[in-house]
Amino acid sequence: MTIANVLSLLGGLALFLHGMQMMSSGLEAAAGNRMKGILEKLTANRVLGVVVGAVITAVIQSSSATTVMVVGFVNSGMMTLTQAVWIIMGANIGTTITGQLIALDVGVLAPFFAFLGVAMMVFIKNPKCHHYGSILGGLGVLFIGMDMMSAAMVPLRDMPAFVDLMTQFSNPVLGILAGALFTALIQSSSASVGILQALATSGVVDLHSAVFVLFGQNIGTCITAVLASIGTSRNAKRTTIIHLMFNIIGTTIFTTVCLVGPLLGFSLVDFMIGVTPDNPAAQIANMHTLFNIVTTLVLLPLGKYLVKAAMHILPERAQDREEGMHLAFLTPIKANQDRTIGQSAIYISQLQQELDRMLDMAKENVSTAFQAVLDRDPTLVAKEEAVEEYIDFLNKEISQFISHVIVHETNEKDSAAVSAYFKIASNIERIGDHAMNICGYSAILKEKDIHFSDEARTEIREMERICREAMDSLGEGVEKPSEWLSKVEALEQKMDDMTDSFRSHQMERMRKGICSDEGCILFSEMLTDFERIGDHALNIAQAHSQASLV
């Protein structure tokens, strides 16, 4: 094998991996929100779960990406561990579509796909066309790389040392280890299966040598989900254990069949070769598909037992219950952490969950603040300050998280949502500040023995009621953004009108001598904070609505 062959092999491998990355990134950018929406609406129906997992993985051509998304949804509490089992099973079926595409003889059209895709990316300004161009271009580059690898590896057939190495992989243990390690290294079973198909197409290996490597590749693909589960909840880690168990059980079943079958007069490998005798790439693709379909059918009735096994392997621990200030749904991103395919769907949902939690804290503080004023109870200030400190912590952590992820976001709608979440976090924090101001007035009322009139107290209760209504509205689902925004706008206008009306009533009480000077000042300050809470609530609704309408 000459230097030219080695360079051609490396170049083909580079094109193959880059083409797969282009295609997957384009598919995720074009359909990321739809993928997330399908997963979010998943029911507990096991068959539907398998179908959804298979379809989504077939679309993005990465079982690792689907599993990473599932890990994120389980971590955020949006999906149960049982639901995750069905998705993972389906993902293992869906990932076989890449091998089947490679097995098709479309190499002649590869340059056309690459040209068409790049032309769409270069000459058309529409971002959606760029995503579709990335899909087509990636597909073309993938097949060009595949052809280059196959051609470069042809001389390996005549190298005794390499042939001897490949025959070692017919040993089940060595073959499974080799497949698992190589796939873990490149973090894509689709890519490693494609490379194995290139070796087979070149005549370097046959299915007898490749079959155990193929089984090991299914185990190696779990490494991406394992890495994604670092720092997540106990349930999210159990999701990766289930993924690993699925592939280990499947490998055990098929390895046993391949070893014991010939002794009983049936060779599964020979049977698969006989299905497509002249197409080594199709033989590997068909075995890969059979492996995942049969393993899914075997384990489908046992899904709940897989969950129990994962919970037994990774039981609950008392120290896992977090105390103090912490992020409940977001997994902090390290400065040099790479973004993996499928992560967009995770952090969009996680951000929403964390912001909902932050909003609940602000809502609690608004209610506590008005209660403190009405009861003239300064002892509630300490409670208010503790929650306000937590809100400030969440605002800082969420803002830092957003600053990391927004740099890598390619999907237009997700990018708009992330930008909106940055504004929302800031406005929630400001609501918390105004609630803190209102609560602080209780200490002055107590210290200087200031009493509000019955009329003023009635108005304070009315302010509390409308604030609670506005905050509750912000927590509602945004199925119809325009209608929801109109509702919040009406509430904010009502708060403005109430502020003007209550100021007029205050002036009337001052003229009648019912209200003390210091009481008037505090009531006026409270009206200002009340009105500002309405303004920030509207800002939150507008940011949410703008992101939803993109």
N, C-alpha and C positions, 0 to 999 in steps of 0.2 A: 504494500500500500504506500503510495508516494505522498510527498508533502502536499501536492495539489489535491489529492483525495482527502487528506485530513482537513485542509482548509475548506474544501467544498462541503465536507461533513459538518464542520463547525458553522459554516455560513448557512447551510440548510437548516440546522438545528435552531440557529438564531432566528431565521425567518419563520420557522414553524411556531416557535414559542411566541414570537412577536405577533404573528398573525392571529394566534389564539387569544392573546391579550387584547388586541385591537377589536376582535369580534365580540369578545365577552364584555369589554368596556362599552362598546357601542350599543350592544343589546341591553345592558343595564341602564345606560343613560336614556335610551329610548323608551324602556318599559319598566324602569325601576319602581315607579309609583303604582303601576298596575300589579306588579309582582307582590309588593307590600300589601296592597289592598286585598288580593286574593288570600294571602296567608292570614291576614287579620280576621277575615270573615270565615275562616275554617271552622267547621263544626267537629263534633266528636266522632263523626262517621268515619270508620277506618278506611273503607274503600275510597271515599271521596278524598281523604287525606293522602292516600297513596297516589291517586290520580293527580292531585294538585302538586305534590312534590315532584312527580315525574314530568309533568308539563312544564313547570317553572324551570327545572333543571335542564330539560331539553332545550328550552329557550335560551338560557344563559350559558349552557354547555359547561356547567361546573357544579358537581355535587358538593364540592367544598364551599362554594359561595352560598348555596341553598342552606347547608348545614350551619354556616356562620350566621345567616339570617335567623335561623331557628334558635340558635343559641342566644342571640340577642333578644328575641321575642320571649323566650322562656325566662331570661334574666329580668326582663321588665315586667313579667307577670301577665303578658298579653296572651300567652299560650301555655297550656298545661303540659306536663311531661308526657302524658299519654298521647296528646295530640301530636307532639313532636315525634313520637315513634313512627306514626304513619307517614309523616312528611319525609323523614329520613329514609324509610323504605322506598318511597317513591323516587327520592333523589338518586338512589343507587340505580334504579332502572333508567331514569332520564339521562344519566351521564353516559350511557352506552351509545347515545345517538351520534356522538362525535366519531366513535370508531366505525359506526355504520356509514357515516358520510365519507370517511377516509377510504373505506372499502369500495366505494363507488368509483368508477373510472371517469373522473371529471377533470383529470389533469390538463386536458387540452383546453378547457375553458378557464383554467386558473388565471392566466395572464389577463384575460378579458375582465374577469371579476375584479382583479387587482386594479386595472386601469379605470374601470367604471367607478369603483369605490373612491379611489384617490381623486378622480375628476370631480366627483360630487363634493368632496371635502375642500378642494382647492377653488373651484369655480362657482359654487353655490353658497350664498351667505346665510341661508336659513339654517339655524342650529340643529333642527330636527333632521335635515338632509345630511348634515355632518355625521350625526349618529348612524343613520342608515348607510352612509358612505363608509363609515368605519367598519360596519358589519360586513359589507360586500368586499371591501378592500382587505379586511382581515382574513376572510374566507379564501380569497385568491392568494394572498401571501402565504397562508398556511399550506395550501396545496403545492405552491411553488417550492416551499421549503421541504415538503414531504418528498417531492420528486428529486430534489437535490440530494437529500439524505440517502434515498434509495439507490441513486446512481453512484454516490460516493462509497457506499458500503458493499458494492458488488465485488471488488477485489478481496474483501475479507473472506469470501468463500474459499479462496485458495491459500489462506494463511492457517497452517496447522495449529499454531498456538491459539489463535482466536477461536477456531472450530472446537478445540479441546475445551476452552473456557466455556463456550456455549453449551457443550454437552454436559458440563458439570451441573448446569441449571436443571437438568432432568432429574437431579436429586431433589426431592420435595423440599427438604429443609433449606438447602442453598438457594433454590429457585424462589421460594417464598420470601426469604430474607433479602435477596437481591432486589426483587420487585418492590418490597415494602420500603427498603432504604432509598432506592432511586426515586420512588414517587414522593416519599417524605422530603427528599432533597429539593425537588422542583415544585412540590406542593400542588400537583395536578395529576389525577389518574388519567384524565383524557389525554394529556400531553404524553405521559409515559406509555400509555397504550398505543398512541400514535407512533411513537418511536419504535416500539416493539413491532408494530405492523410494517414499518419501514425496513427493519431487519429481516422480517419474513418475506417481504416483497423482493428483497435483494437476494434471497435464497440462502442467507447466512444461518437462519434458524428455521426449524419447522415447528408445528404445533406441539409435538412431543417434547421439545426442549423448552418451548415458551409457556406451556400451560401453567406451570407452577409459579413462574414469574408473574403471569397474569393474575393469579389468585393473590399473590403478595401485593400487587399494585392496589388492589381494593383495600387492603389494610393500611398501606402507606398514605392513602388519600385522607385518612382521619387526622393527620398531623395538623392540618390547617384549622380544623374545628377545635382541636386541643389547644392550640396557641390562642385562638380567639376566646377560649373560656377562661384564660388566666385573668384573675381579678374579678370574675363574675360571681353570681350567686351559686349556692350549693346545687340548685336545680339545673342551672345552666351547665355546670360541670357534669351532672348526671346525663345530660343530653349527649355530650361527647362520648361518655362511657357506652351509652346505647348504640351510638354510631359504630364504635369500635367493636362491641359485642356482635353486632349484625354481621360485620365483615369477617370476624374471626370464626363465627359459627358457620358462615357460608364457605369459608376456605376449608374448614375441617370437613364439612360434608362433601365438597367436590374433590378434595384431595383423597379422601377415603374411597370415593367412587372410582377415581382414576387409577388408584392402586389395587383395589380389590376387584373391580369390574373385569379386567382381563383374566383373572383367575377363575371367574365364573362364566367366561365365554362371551363377555360384552366389553368392548373398549369404547368409552365415551369419546376419547380423542380421535380414534379412527372413524367413528360415526360422524363427528363434526367435520373431519377432513373430507369425508365422502359427500357431504352436502354441497360443498363448493371446492372440488378437487383442484381446480386451476386458479384459485384466488386465495393465496395465503393470508392476505389482509382481511378478507371476509371471514376466514376460519377463526381468526383471533377475535374479530368483532362479534361473530355469532356466539363464540364461547363466553365472551364477556357479557353479552346480553342474557344468555341462558343462565349464567351464574347468578346474576342479580334478580332475574324474574323468579327462578326456582327458590332462591333463598327468601325472597319476599313472600312467596306462597306458603313456604314452610313456617315462617315466623309470624305471618299475619294473624293467626289465631292466638299467638302467644305474646302479643304486644304488651299486655298488662303484666305478664311475668317478667318481661325485660325491664319494665319500670321498677318492679319489686327488686329485681336483681341489682339494678343500678343504685337503688336506695339502700340496699344491704351493703354494697361495696363502698358507698359514700354516705354513711348515715349522718343524721343531724348531730351537731355539736353545740353545746351551750355557748361556746366562745364565738360561734358564727353569728349570733344575734348582735347586730351592731348597736352601739350606744354612742351618745354624743352626736355632734354634727357630722353628717356624712351624705354622700350621694347615694340615693336608694336605687336609681335606675341607670345612671350614666357610669360607664367605665372610663376613668381618666385616661387620656391619650398621652403617651410619652412623646418627648420632643422629636425623636428620630424614628418613631413607629411608622411602618409602611401601611398604606391603606390597601385593604384587600377587597376583591370584588364581592359585592353583596352587602358591604358595610353601610352604604348609604341608607338602605331601608332600615337598618338597625338604629342608627343614631337619630334619624328623624323621629322614630317612635319613642326612643328613649328620652329625647329632648322634650317631647310633648308630655310624657309621663312626669318628668322632673319638674316641668313648669306648672303642671296641674297641682303637684304637691306644694310647690312654692306659693301658688295662688291660694290654696287652702289655708296656709299659714297666715297670709296677709288678711284673708277673710276673718280668721279667728282673731287677729289683732284688732281689726276694725270693731268687731263686736265687743271685745274686751275694753277697748278705749271708751266707747259710749257708756258701757256699764260702769266703768270707773268714775266717769263724770257724773252720771246720774246718782250714784251711791256715795259720791265724794270719798272714794276709797283709794288712797295712794298706795296701799299694799299691793294693788294689781300692777303697779308700774314695773316692779321687778320681773313679774311674769311676762309683761309686754316686752321688756328689754331683751329677755332671753330669746323670745321668738323672733324679735327684730334682728338680733345678732345672727340667728340661723338664716333668716331671709337674706341678709347681707352676704353670708358665706355662700349660699346657693347662687346668688347673683354673680359673685366673683368666679365660682367654679364653672357655672354654665357659660359665662362669657369667655373664659379661657378655652373651654371645650369647643365653642363655636369658632373661635379664632383659629383653631387647629384644623377643623374639618372643612371650613368654607373654602380654604385654599385649594382643596382637591376636588370640590364638587363640580361635576360636569353636567348634571341634569338640571335644566332650567327651572323646573318647578321645585325641585328639592333645594336648589340654591336660594330661591325666593323664600321658601319656608324657613331655612336656616337664618336668613337675614331678618325675617319677621320675628323669629324666636329671640334674637338678640335685643330687638326693641321691646318685646314683651317682657323679658326678664328685667330690663331697666325700669319699665313702668310699674311692674309689680313691686319692685324695691321702693319706688317713690310712694306708692300707696302705703307701704309699711311705714315709711317716714312720717307721713301725715297722720296715720293712726297713732304713732308714737307721740306726736305733738298733742293730739287730742287727749291721750291718756295722761300726759304730763300736766294738763290743766287741773286734774283732780287733786294734785298735791297743793296747788295754789289755793284751790277752793277750800281745802281742809285747813291749811295753815292760816289763812286770813278769814276763815269762817264766813265765806261768801255763799249765799243761797240764791239759786235761780227761782224766778216766779213760776207758778204753776203753768202759765202759758208758755214760758220759755222751756220748761221741762217737757211739755207736750211736743213742742217743736223739735227738741233734741231726740225724743223717741221717734218722731217722724223721719228725722235725718238718718237715724240708725236703720229704720225699716227700709228706706229707699236704697241706702248703701248696701244692705244685705241682698236686696233684690237685684241690684246691678252686679254685685259680685257673683251671685248665683247664676246670673245670665251668662257671665263670662265662662263659667264651668260647663255650660251646655255644649253638646256636640254641634259642629258646624256643618250640617248636611245641606242647608240652603244658605250660603254666606250672605247674600243680599238681604234676605228676610231677617236673619239673625242680627246683621249690622243695623238695620232699621230699628229693631227692638232696642238695642243698646243706645243708639242715637236718641231715641225717644226718652229713654230713662235719663240720659245725660242732660237733655234739654229740660226735663222735669226738675232735675237737681239745680240747674241754673235758675229756673223760675222760682223754685223754693228758696234759693239763696236771696234773690231780690225781694221776695215776699217777706221772708223772715227778717231781713234788714229793715224793711219798712215797719214791721211790727215792733222791732227793737227801738226804732226811733220814737214810735208812739209811746212805748213804755217809758222811755227816758223823759219825754215831755210830761208824762203823768207822774214821774217820780217813783215809779214802781221798781225800776232797775237801778242798782248802784253803779257808780262809775267803773269800778274794777270789774264788776259782773258784766257790764256792757262790753268792756275791752276783751274779756275772755270769750264772751259769746260771739263777738265779731271775728276773733281769731279762729274760733271753731268753725264759723261759716266759711271762712277762707279755705281751711283744710278740707271741709266737706265738699266744697265746689271743686277743689283740685283732685280729690279722689274720683269724682265723676269724669274729669278731663282725662285722667290716666286710664280709667276704665274704657273710655272711648278710644284712646290711643291703642290699647290692647286689641280691642275688637277690630279696628281698622287694619292693624298689622296682620291679624289672623285672616281677615277677609281678603286682603290684597294677595296674600300667599295662596289662598284657596282658589282664587279666580285666575291665576296665571295659566 
